Amino acid sequence: MKSSLEAPEKQIAEETTAKPTTTAPVIDTSKMSAGKAAALELAESSRDPLDERGSFASNLFIGRFDFDRIFPYPKQSGEDVAAGQEFLA
């Protein structure tokens, strides 16, 4: 007789096997007008998702210092510098 602490092999397999999950949209667009739904889709698709490393600030908050992500700061192109100087003049 097995003790109550021993799990049957079938139960172990069921608990450790990854089950496929289907993701439903977070926002229900079925009751929106077509234009509003399209605008929402455009706004959501233009978001910049964080990669698996997280943002620099969130990592800094928990004690991870990944300064390679922010230094050296990218240099502006000559055209961009000229446009900025013209704007400031």
Secondary structure, DSSP 8 states (H G I E B T S, - for coil): ---TTS--HHHHHHHHS--------SS--TTS-HHHHHHHHHHHHTS----TT--HHHHHHTT---GGGTSS-----HHHHHHHHHHH-
